[in-house]
Amino acid sequence: MATPAVGVEYTGRNSIDISKLMQGARLLSMSFSMGIGNLRQISVKADTTADPTQIRNQKKLIDSPELDEIRSQDAKCRRHIEIKASRYTGQEGVLIVADAMISQIDRMLVAYETLRRPALVAKFMAKYRAEYENDFTQTRAALGDVFNIKDYPHPDVVEAGFVFNYHYMDIQTTGKISIADPLIREREERKSAAIVRQAAEDMRAAMRLAGAQMVEALFGILKPEDGKTKKMHECHLANLQEYVNNYSMKDVTNDAEYAAHVATLQQILGGVSIEKLRNSDSLKAKVAAELDAVRPTLKSLVQESGRKFRV
């Protein structure tokens, strides 16, 4: 079965009371900076008739799996947080976090800030300092005439450039605009209120879409095609169980209509484990049939639109 669309809008858009969102959720901003980049733009003559301004060439500053790992783990950290939050329409890179999820998310952030990332940086810096003290002999040989010592700051400067910042903010619609002109001030306050309302609509839509997608994924694994069973991974069940178990904590838009269906999913999945599903065809058939019964309703609550969401 086809995967549901990645953009949705939900029915009853005007029924949201954004006061719960403002009281029960915060904004989370995260930023990851690197002490040194991996690539640098350079000019290289090429045997071509193309306009030189239309061609870009890059050199790899340093061959370091340790540096690549920092970048990879930064992205992984962000993805882990995004799974437990929702995107905030009003600002790129900012997430909405339900208050009930903040303690769990904060533990992850503190651990990454104080333990995981510093260890990764220390591992890279050990290699960088060794290269620096050896005058980048290997890198010079690899880059040849495009090597430039100015691309490689002192290790202390590089180390200071590895920064991970995050902070929480209240969700507000007024109180921050001090423009004297009342017409401009009122217009901007209306914009701010509209952004928060859109954020609430996006969050509800994203929650609904996530549930529908995970039900589709589990149902697709449980139902054989042409008599052939599909390989079942623990994530197919675990993701949906985590979703239904955390739903009440993440639902800061009072989506009572969808919450009723989540309760049904909790009943369907109650006492079910991946081992039981793997060892019992009858249980797989039972869970598949029960999911199949709720799938049409779940899908009817989401429909395609131009917006994109990450849950």
LOMIKE-281103 format. One record per residue (C-alpha): residue number from 1; residue in three letters; chain; x, y, z. Coordinates in nm, 3 decimals. Layout:
<NUM; 'ALA'; 'A'; <X; Y; Z>>
...
This chain:
<1; 'MET'; 'A'; <0.000; 0.000; 0.000>>
<2; 'ALA'; 'A'; <0.125; 0.348; -0.085>>
<3; 'THR'; 'A'; <0.277; 0.557; 0.190>>
<4; 'PRO'; 'A'; <0.052; 0.845; 0.302>>
<5; 'ALA'; 'A'; <0.144; 1.188; 0.171>>
<6; 'VAL'; 'A'; <0.390; 1.391; 0.372>>
<7; 'GLY'; 'A'; <0.164; 1.698; 0.381>>
<8; 'VAL'; 'A'; <-0.171; 1.705; 0.556>>
<9; 'GLU'; 'A'; <-0.435; 1.933; 0.691>>
<10; 'TYR'; 'A'; <-0.696; 1.818; 0.939>>
<11; 'THR'; 'A'; <-1.069; 1.864; 0.963>>
<12; 'GLY'; 'A'; <-1.208; 2.114; 1.209>>
<13; 'ARG'; 'A'; <-0.923; 2.365; 1.169>>
<14; 'ASN'; 'A'; <-1.110; 2.637; 1.361>>
<15; 'SER'; 'A'; <-1.169; 2.418; 1.664>>
<16; 'ILE'; 'A'; <-0.819; 2.455; 1.807>>
<17; 'ASP'; 'A'; <-0.780; 2.648; 2.130>>
<18; 'ILE'; 'A'; <-0.422; 2.775; 2.112>>
<19; 'SER'; 'A'; <-0.422; 2.864; 2.482>>
<20; 'LYS'; 'A'; <-0.331; 2.505; 2.572>>
<21; 'LEU'; 'A'; <-0.050; 2.509; 2.321>>
<22; 'MET'; 'A'; <0.088; 2.830; 2.472>>
<23; 'GLN'; 'A'; <0.052; 2.700; 2.828>>
<24; 'GLY'; 'A'; <0.154; 2.339; 2.769>>
<25; 'ALA'; 'A'; <0.443; 2.363; 2.522>>
<26; 'ARG'; 'A'; <0.767; 2.552; 2.465>>
<27; 'LEU'; 'A'; <0.983; 2.637; 2.167>>
<28; 'LEU'; 'A'; <1.323; 2.470; 2.144>>
<29; 'SER'; 'A'; <1.607; 2.615; 1.940>>
<30; 'MET'; 'A'; <1.923; 2.411; 1.872>>
<31; 'SER'; 'A'; <2.242; 2.503; 1.691>>
<32; 'PHE'; 'A'; <2.555; 2.301; 1.614>>
<33; 'SER'; 'A'; <2.875; 2.474; 1.504>>
<34; 'MET'; 'A'; <3.193; 2.313; 1.374>>
<35; 'GLY'; 'A'; <3.541; 2.438; 1.453>>
<36; 'ILE'; 'A'; <3.658; 2.376; 1.098>>
<37; 'GLY'; 'A'; <3.478; 2.302; 0.775>>
<38; 'ASN'; 'A'; <3.529; 1.994; 0.565>>
<39; 'LEU'; 'A'; <3.534; 2.154; 0.220>>
<40; 'ARG'; 'A'; <3.667; 2.479; 0.078>>
<41; 'GLN'; 'A'; <3.586; 2.644; -0.254>>
<42; 'ILE'; 'A'; <3.884; 2.678; -0.490>>
<43; 'SER'; 'A'; <3.955; 2.783; -0.847>>
<44; 'VAL'; 'A'; <4.091; 2.513; -1.074>>
<45; 'LYS'; 'A'; <4.152; 2.552; -1.445>>
<46; 'ALA'; 'A'; <3.962; 2.295; -1.644>>
<47; 'ASP'; 'A'; <3.972; 2.202; -2.012>>
<48; 'THR'; 'A'; <3.616; 2.305; -2.088>>
<49; 'THR'; 'A'; <3.420; 2.559; -2.291>>
<50; 'ALA'; 'A'; <3.190; 2.630; -1.997>>
<51; 'ASP'; 'A'; <3.169; 2.973; -1.837>>
<52; 'PRO'; 'A'; <3.418; 2.952; -1.543>>
<53; 'THR'; 'A'; <3.167; 3.133; -1.319>>
<54; 'GLN'; 'A'; <2.928; 2.841; -1.365>>
<55; 'ILE'; 'A'; <3.177; 2.580; -1.239>>
<56; 'ARG'; 'A'; <3.252; 2.518; -0.875>>
<57; 'ASN'; 'A'; <3.548; 2.328; -0.742>>
<58; 'GLN'; 'A'; <3.607; 2.216; -0.386>>
<59; 'LYS'; 'A'; <3.898; 2.075; -0.194>>
<60; 'LYS'; 'A'; <3.871; 1.857; 0.115>>
<61; 'LEU'; 'A'; <4.054; 2.041; 0.391>>
<62; 'ILE'; 'A'; <4.132; 1.740; 0.606>>
<63; 'ASP'; 'A'; <4.067; 1.369; 0.571>>
<64; 'SER'; 'A'; <3.915; 1.294; 0.910>>
<65; 'PRO'; 'A'; <3.652; 1.032; 0.989>>
<66; 'GLU'; 'A'; <3.647; 1.188; 1.338>>
<67; 'LEU'; 'A'; <3.526; 1.520; 1.195>>
<68; 'ASP'; 'A'; <3.267; 1.344; 0.981>>
<69; 'GLU'; 'A'; <3.144; 1.159; 1.290>>
<70; 'ILE'; 'A'; <3.080; 1.484; 1.478>>
<71; 'ARG'; 'A'; <2.868; 1.610; 1.192>>
<72; 'SER'; 'A'; <2.689; 1.276; 1.169>>
<73; 'GLN'; 'A'; <2.614; 1.263; 1.541>>
<74; 'ASP'; 'A'; <2.491; 1.623; 1.540>>
<75; 'ALA'; 'A'; <2.238; 1.526; 1.275>>
<76; 'LYS'; 'A'; <2.145; 1.212; 1.469>>
<77; 'CYS'; 'A'; <2.090; 1.416; 1.786>>
<78; 'ARG'; 'A'; <1.861; 1.655; 1.601>>
<79; 'ARG'; 'A'; <1.663; 1.367; 1.452>>
<80; 'HIS'; 'A'; <1.616; 1.207; 1.795>>
<81; 'ILE'; 'A'; <1.477; 1.533; 1.931>>
<82; 'GLU'; 'A'; <1.257; 1.594; 1.628>>
<83; 'ILE'; 'A'; <1.094; 1.254; 1.679>>
<84; 'LYS'; 'A'; <0.969; 1.376; 2.017>>
<85; 'ALA'; 'A'; <0.872; 1.725; 1.901>>
<86; 'SER'; 'A'; <0.714; 1.906; 1.607>>
<87; 'ARG'; 'A'; <0.831; 2.174; 1.371>>
<88; 'TYR'; 'A'; <0.745; 2.536; 1.450>>
<89; 'THR'; 'A'; <0.614; 2.714; 1.141>>
<90; 'GLY'; 'A'; <0.723; 3.057; 1.261>>
<91; 'GLN'; 'A'; <1.099; 2.999; 1.260>>
<92; 'GLU'; 'A'; <1.326; 2.766; 1.065>>
<93; 'GLY'; 'A'; <1.499; 2.508; 1.280>>
<94; 'VAL'; 'A'; <1.282; 2.572; 1.587>>
<95; 'LEU'; 'A'; <1.071; 2.294; 1.737>>
<96; 'ILE'; 'A'; <0.761; 2.282; 1.954>>
<97; 'VAL'; 'A'; <0.804; 2.060; 2.259>>
<98; 'ALA'; 'A'; <0.521; 1.957; 2.488>>
<99; 'ASP'; 'A'; <0.602; 2.039; 2.850>>
<100; 'ALA'; 'A'; <0.548; 1.675; 2.947>>
<101; 'MET'; 'A'; <0.830; 1.577; 2.708>>
<102; 'ILE'; 'A'; <1.082; 1.843; 2.812>>
<103; 'SER'; 'A'; <1.243; 1.645; 3.096>>
<104; 'GLN'; 'A'; <1.304; 1.348; 2.865>>
<105; 'ILE'; 'A'; <1.433; 1.567; 2.585>>
<106; 'ASP'; 'A'; <1.648; 1.775; 2.817>>
<107; 'ARG'; 'A'; <1.826; 1.466; 2.950>>
<108; 'MET'; 'A'; <1.920; 1.379; 2.594>>
<109; 'LEU'; 'A'; <2.042; 1.731; 2.522>>
<110; 'VAL'; 'A'; <2.245; 1.758; 2.843>>
<111; 'ALA'; 'A'; <2.408; 1.420; 2.781>>
<112; 'TYR'; 'A'; <2.501; 1.518; 2.427>>
<113; 'GLU'; 'A'; <2.625; 1.860; 2.538>>
<114; 'THR'; 'A'; <2.836; 1.742; 2.832>>
<115; 'LEU'; 'A'; <2.942; 1.389; 2.739>>
<116; 'ARG'; 'A'; <2.889; 1.267; 2.384>>
<117; 'ARG'; 'A'; <2.987; 1.571; 2.179>>
<118; 'PRO'; 'A'; <3.289; 1.671; 2.391>>
<119; 'ALA'; 'A'; <3.423; 1.315; 2.355>>
<120; 'LEU'; 'A'; <3.382; 1.332; 1.977>>
<121; 'VAL'; 'A'; <3.549; 1.673; 1.962>>
<122; 'ALA'; 'A'; <3.838; 1.556; 2.182>>
<123; 'LYS'; 'A'; <3.896; 1.262; 1.950>>
<124; 'PHE'; 'A'; <3.912; 1.487; 1.646>>
<125; 'MET'; 'A'; <4.126; 1.750; 1.820>>
<126; 'ALA'; 'A'; <4.386; 1.488; 1.911>>
<127; 'LYS'; 'A'; <4.428; 1.415; 1.541>>
<128; 'TYR'; 'A'; <4.418; 1.781; 1.441>>
<129; 'ARG'; 'A'; <4.682; 1.883; 1.697>>
<130; 'ALA'; 'A'; <4.908; 1.604; 1.577>>
<131; 'GLU'; 'A'; <4.864; 1.722; 1.216>>
<132; 'TYR'; 'A'; <4.926; 2.082; 1.320>>
<133; 'GLU'; 'A'; <5.246; 1.995; 1.505>>
<134; 'ASN'; 'A'; <5.362; 1.796; 1.203>>
<135; 'ASP'; 'A'; <5.293; 2.094; 0.973>>
<136; 'PHE'; 'A'; <5.014; 1.900; 0.797>>
<137; 'THR'; 'A'; <5.264; 1.688; 0.605>>
<138; 'GLN'; 'A'; <5.011; 1.431; 0.486>>
<139; 'THR'; 'A'; <4.750; 1.693; 0.396>>
<140; 'ARG'; 'A'; <5.008; 1.898; 0.205>>
<141; 'ALA'; 'A'; <5.101; 1.592; 0.003>>
<142; 'ALA'; 'A'; <4.737; 1.508; -0.069>>
<143; 'LEU'; 'A'; <4.633; 1.860; -0.175>>
<144; 'GLY'; 'A'; <4.948; 1.955; -0.361>>
<145; 'ASP'; 'A'; <4.943; 2.309; -0.499>>
<146; 'VAL'; 'A'; <4.595; 2.384; -0.362>>
<147; 'PHE'; 'A'; <4.711; 2.344; -0.003>>
<148; 'ASN'; 'A'; <4.692; 2.672; 0.191>>
<149; 'ILE'; 'A'; <4.816; 2.688; 0.549>>
<150; 'LYS'; 'A'; <4.573; 2.976; 0.614>>
<151; 'ASP'; 'A'; <4.289; 2.722; 0.596>>
<152; 'TYR'; 'A'; <4.413; 2.563; 0.919>>
<153; 'PRO'; 'A'; <4.376; 2.779; 1.231>>
<154; 'HIS'; 'A'; <4.557; 2.716; 1.557>>
<155; 'PRO'; 'A'; <4.412; 2.414; 1.741>>
<156; 'ASP'; 'A'; <4.285; 2.632; 2.026>>
<157; 'VAL'; 'A'; <4.083; 2.838; 1.777>>
<158; 'VAL'; 'A'; <3.944; 2.527; 1.610>>
<159; 'GLU'; 'A'; <3.847; 2.366; 1.940>>
<160; 'ALA'; 'A'; <3.669; 2.682; 2.057>>
<161; 'GLY'; 'A'; <3.462; 2.674; 1.739>>
<162; 'PHE'; 'A'; <3.287; 2.349; 1.830>>
<163; 'VAL'; 'A'; <2.977; 2.477; 2.008>>
<164; 'PHE'; 'A'; <2.641; 2.317; 2.076>>
<165; 'ASN'; 'A'; <2.371; 2.556; 2.196>>
<166; 'TYR'; 'A'; <2.007; 2.501; 2.280>>
<167; 'HIS'; 'A'; <1.749; 2.701; 2.467>>
<168; 'TYR'; 'A'; <1.378; 2.697; 2.543>>
<169; 'MET'; 'A'; <1.137; 2.985; 2.482>>
<170; 'ASP'; 'A'; <0.776; 3.053; 2.570>>
<171; 'ILE'; 'A'; <0.527; 3.063; 2.285>>
<172; 'GLN'; 'A'; <0.391; 3.416; 2.263>>
<173; 'THR'; 'A'; <0.157; 3.605; 2.035>>
<174; 'THR'; 'A'; <0.195; 3.951; 2.187>>
<175; 'GLY'; 'A'; <0.417; 4.144; 2.422>>
<176; 'LYS'; 'A'; <0.738; 4.162; 2.218>>
<177; 'ILE'; 'A'; <0.645; 4.424; 1.958>>
<178; 'SER'; 'A'; <0.722; 4.779; 2.071>>
<179; 'ILE'; 'A'; <0.670; 4.966; 1.742>>
<180; 'ALA'; 'A'; <0.517; 5.307; 1.812>>
<181; 'ASP'; 'A'; <0.287; 5.318; 1.509>>
<182; 'PRO'; 'A'; <-0.034; 5.144; 1.629>>
<183; 'LEU'; 'A'; <-0.133; 5.027; 1.282>>
<184; 'ILE'; 'A'; <0.201; 4.855; 1.225>>
<185; 'ARG'; 'A'; <0.209; 4.716; 1.579>>
<186; 'GLU'; 'A'; <-0.141; 4.569; 1.551>>
<187; 'ARG'; 'A'; <-0.062; 4.424; 1.210>>
<188; 'GLU'; 'A'; <0.253; 4.254; 1.340>>
<189; 'GLU'; 'A'; <0.073; 4.125; 1.649>>
<190; 'ARG'; 'A'; <-0.190; 3.970; 1.422>>
<191; 'LYS'; 'A'; <0.090; 3.807; 1.223>>
<192; 'SER'; 'A'; <0.243; 3.669; 1.543>>
<193; 'ALA'; 'A'; <-0.091; 3.529; 1.658>>
<194; 'ALA'; 'A'; <-0.146; 3.373; 1.314>>
<195; 'ILE'; 'A'; <0.194; 3.202; 1.332>>
<196; 'VAL'; 'A'; <0.110; 3.043; 1.666>>
<197; 'ARG'; 'A'; <-0.228; 2.929; 1.538>>
<198; 'GLN'; 'A'; <-0.065; 2.782; 1.230>>
<199; 'ALA'; 'A'; <0.188; 2.609; 1.455>>
<200; 'ALA'; 'A'; <-0.098; 2.452; 1.650>>
<201; 'GLU'; 'A'; <-0.265; 2.339; 1.328>>
<202; 'ASP'; 'A'; <0.063; 2.198; 1.199>>
<203; 'MET'; 'A'; <0.127; 2.014; 1.524>>
<204; 'ARG'; 'A'; <-0.216; 1.853; 1.524>>
<205; 'ALA'; 'A'; <-0.185; 1.762; 1.159>>
<206; 'ALA'; 'A'; <0.160; 1.615; 1.210>>
<207; 'MET'; 'A'; <0.043; 1.406; 1.505>>
<208; 'ARG'; 'A'; <-0.242; 1.265; 1.299>>
<209; 'LEU'; 'A'; <-0.021; 1.195; 1.001>>
<210; 'ALA'; 'A'; <0.240; 1.018; 1.216>>
<211; 'GLY'; 'A'; <-0.022; 0.785; 1.364>>
<212; 'ALA'; 'A'; <-0.169; 0.701; 1.023>>
<213; 'GLN'; 'A'; <0.173; 0.635; 0.874>>
<214; 'MET'; 'A'; <0.283; 0.403; 1.155>>
<215; 'VAL'; 'A'; <-0.043; 0.208; 1.143>>
<216; 'GLU'; 'A'; <0.003; 0.167; 0.767>>
<217; 'ALA'; 'A'; <0.361; 0.050; 0.818>>
<218; 'LEU'; 'A'; <0.271; -0.212; 1.079>>
<219; 'PHE'; 'A'; <-0.036; -0.330; 0.889>>
<220; 'GLY'; 'A'; <0.172; -0.366; 0.571>>
<221; 'ILE'; 'A'; <0.417; -0.593; 0.754>>
<222; 'LEU'; 'A'; <0.152; -0.805; 0.924>>
<223; 'LYS'; 'A'; <-0.058; -0.871; 0.615>>
<224; 'PRO'; 'A'; <0.098; -1.128; 0.379>>
<225; 'GLU'; 'A'; <0.113; -1.051; 0.007>>
<226; 'ASP'; 'A'; <0.050; -1.339; -0.230>>
<227; 'GLY'; 'A'; <0.084; -1.576; 0.063>>
<228; 'LYS'; 'A'; <0.434; -1.449; 0.143>>
<229; 'THR'; 'A'; <0.514; -1.311; 0.486>>
<230; 'LYS'; 'A'; <0.734; -1.004; 0.521>>
<231; 'LYS'; 'A'; <1.035; -0.962; 0.742>>
<232; 'MET'; 'A'; <0.931; -0.800; 1.066>>
<233; 'HIS'; 'A'; <1.162; -0.563; 1.251>>
<234; 'GLU'; 'A'; <1.110; -0.454; 1.609>>
<235; 'CYS'; 'A'; <1.081; -0.089; 1.505>>
<236; 'HIS'; 'A'; <0.755; -0.156; 1.319>>
<237; 'LEU'; 'A'; <0.581; -0.235; 1.647>>
<238; 'ALA'; 'A'; <0.795; -0.029; 1.887>>
<239; 'ASN'; 'A'; <0.746; 0.297; 1.696>>
<240; 'LEU'; 'A'; <0.368; 0.270; 1.706>>
<241; 'GLN'; 'A'; <0.363; 0.161; 2.070>>
<242; 'GLU'; 'A'; <0.584; 0.455; 2.169>>
<243; 'TYR'; 'A'; <0.356; 0.686; 1.972>>
<244; 'VAL'; 'A'; <0.035; 0.574; 2.143>>
<245; 'ASN'; 'A'; <0.197; 0.563; 2.488>>
<246; 'ASN'; 'A'; <0.333; 0.919; 2.455>>
<247; 'TYR'; 'A'; <0.036; 1.064; 2.268>>
<248; 'SER'; 'A'; <-0.133; 1.225; 2.568>>
<249; 'MET'; 'A'; <0.193; 1.397; 2.665>>
<250; 'LYS'; 'A'; <0.254; 1.534; 2.316>>
<251; 'ASP'; 'A'; <-0.103; 1.636; 2.237>>
<252; 'VAL'; 'A'; <-0.113; 2.002; 2.337>>
<253; 'THR'; 'A'; <-0.396; 2.089; 2.099>>
<254; 'ASN'; 'A'; <-0.671; 1.892; 2.278>>
<255; 'ASP'; 'A'; <-0.738; 1.674; 1.975>>
<256; 'ALA'; 'A'; <-1.013; 1.472; 2.144>>
<257; 'GLU'; 'A'; <-1.136; 1.327; 1.815>>
<258; 'TYR'; 'A'; <-0.802; 1.167; 1.733>>
<259; 'ALA'; 'A'; <-0.728; 1.075; 2.094>>
<260; 'ALA'; 'A'; <-1.026; 0.839; 2.087>>
<261; 'HIS'; 'A'; <-0.868; 0.648; 1.799>>
<262; 'VAL'; 'A'; <-0.532; 0.642; 1.976>>
<263; 'ALA'; 'A'; <-0.709; 0.477; 2.271>>
<264; 'THR'; 'A'; <-0.836; 0.212; 2.032>>
<265; 'LEU'; 'A'; <-0.483; 0.154; 1.907>>
<266; 'GLN'; 'A'; <-0.364; 0.114; 2.266>>
<267; 'GLN'; 'A'; <-0.621; -0.160; 2.319>>
<268; 'ILE'; 'A'; <-0.517; -0.335; 1.997>>
<269; 'LEU'; 'A'; <-0.149; -0.330; 2.091>>
<270; 'GLY'; 'A'; <-0.194; -0.407; 2.460>>
<271; 'GLY'; 'A'; <0.024; -0.704; 2.561>>
<272; 'VAL'; 'A'; <0.156; -0.747; 2.207>>
<273; 'SER'; 'A'; <0.530; -0.796; 2.161>>
<274; 'ILE'; 'A'; <0.747; -0.851; 1.857>>
<275; 'GLU'; 'A'; <0.830; -1.203; 1.977>>
<276; 'LYS'; 'A'; <0.461; -1.294; 2.009>>
<277; 'LEU'; 'A'; <0.389; -1.164; 1.662>>
<278; 'ARG'; 'A'; <0.679; -1.355; 1.511>>
<279; 'ASN'; 'A'; <0.573; -1.679; 1.678>>
<280; 'SER'; 'A'; <0.198; -1.663; 1.626>>
<281; 'ASP'; 'A'; <0.032; -1.639; 1.285>>
<282; 'SER'; 'A'; <-0.307; -1.618; 1.454>>
<283; 'LEU'; 'A'; <-0.198; -1.314; 1.660>>
<284; 'LYS'; 'A'; <-0.059; -1.146; 1.348>>
<285; 'ALA'; 'A'; <-0.389; -1.205; 1.169>>
<286; 'LYS'; 'A'; <-0.587; -1.071; 1.467>>
<287; 'VAL'; 'A'; <-0.379; -0.752; 1.501>>
<288; 'ALA'; 'A'; <-0.383; -0.699; 1.124>>
<289; 'ALA'; 'A'; <-0.763; -0.731; 1.113>>
<290; 'GLU'; 'A'; <-0.808; -0.488; 1.403>>
<291; 'LEU'; 'A'; <-0.572; -0.235; 1.246>>
<292; 'ASP'; 'A'; <-0.748; -0.274; 0.914>>
<293; 'ALA'; 'A'; <-1.073; -0.178; 1.084>>
<294; 'VAL'; 'A'; <-0.938; 0.157; 1.203>>
<295; 'ARG'; 'A'; <-0.725; 0.244; 0.899>>
<296; 'PRO'; 'A'; <-1.006; 0.407; 0.694>>
<297; 'THR'; 'A'; <-1.099; 0.637; 0.981>>
<298; 'LEU'; 'A'; <-0.739; 0.737; 1.049>>
<299; 'LYS'; 'A'; <-0.681; 0.812; 0.682>>
<300; 'SER'; 'A'; <-1.003; 1.012; 0.659>>
<301; 'LEU'; 'A'; <-0.867; 1.254; 0.920>>
<302; 'VAL'; 'A'; <-0.572; 1.351; 0.705>>
<303; 'GLN'; 'A'; <-0.565; 1.472; 0.350>>
<304; 'GLU'; 'A'; <-0.300; 1.591; 0.112>>
<305; 'SER'; 'A'; <-0.188; 1.953; 0.114>>
<306; 'GLY'; 'A'; <0.116; 2.153; 0.022>>
<307; 'ARG'; 'A'; <0.253; 2.172; 0.376>>
<308; 'LYS'; 'A'; <0.530; 1.946; 0.502>>
<309; 'PHE'; 'A'; <0.568; 1.818; 0.855>>
<310; 'ARG'; 'A'; <0.819; 1.642; 1.071>>
<311; 'VAL'; 'A'; <0.697; 1.475; 1.389>>
